[in-house]
Amino acid sequence: MALLAVFLVIAVLGVVANVAMCLAVEKLYPGPFILPMFFAVSVGVFLIGWRIALRITEPAANPTPAVDRQRMVALLATVAQAPIVL
């Protein structure tokens, strides 16, 4: 849920910045230049915004991963039986 909220905030800020930028450029270059620029920047806002939101909300890496006992026993049992199967 936090990922979606962060992405929504980034997307809204990006779209507002995109509109402001396109309005400023429109005063200098009126015509058909603005529409492709708006769409290209909009796609970029969503792609880059998603990656930023993923990076912001990713959990902190655990420096010492805990291996639970049941998986370790299963792994050791499989390794012990491997020579029998082969």
N, C-alpha and C positions, 0 to 999 in steps of 0.2 A: 504494500500500500504506500509505503514511503517512496518507493521508486516512482510510482505513478504521480505522486504529489510533486516530487522534485522535477520530474519531466514536465509536468504541466506548468510549473512556475517558469522554468527555463524556456519553454515553448512560447508562453505568453510574452515574456520579456523580449525574446528574439523576434517575434512577429511585430511587436510594437516598434522595435528598432528598425526592422525591415521597412515598415510603412513610413517611418520618419525619414529614413535614408532615401527611399524612392521619391517621396515628396520633395526632398531637397534637390535630388538629381533632376527631377522633372522641370524645375525652374531653369536649369541650365541646358538640358537636352530634351525639349518636348518632342513627342512623337512616339514611334513604335519601339523605341529603345527601352522604355521603362517596363513594359509588360514581361518580356523574357527575363529581364534582370530580377523582377519581383519574384517570378516563379523559381528561378534558379536559387536565389537566396533563401526562399521559403523551404525548398527541399534541403538545402544545406543546414538551415536552422533545425529542422526536425532530425536529420541524421546526426549532426554534431551534438545537438541537445540530448539525444538518447544516449550517446556514448558518455557525455559528461554526467548525466544522471546515473548511469551505471557505475561510473567511477566514484561518484560521491556516495552512493548508497551501498557499495560493496563492503562486506564485513571485513573487519581487521583480520589479518592472517594470524593464525595461532602458531607461535614459534615452536612449540612441542606438541605435535598432533598426538592425541591419545588414541591408542589402538585398543579397542575393547577386547576383553579376554576371550569371548566366544569366537570371534573372527580369527584370533591368533591360534586357538586350538584347532579350528577347522583348517587353517592354512598348514599348520604343522602336520596334521593327520594326512592331508593330501600329499604333502611332500614325502612323508614316510611311506606312503603306499605307491608312489610313483615307480620305484624300481620293480615292484611286484607286477604292475600292469605292463610295463615295457618288457 
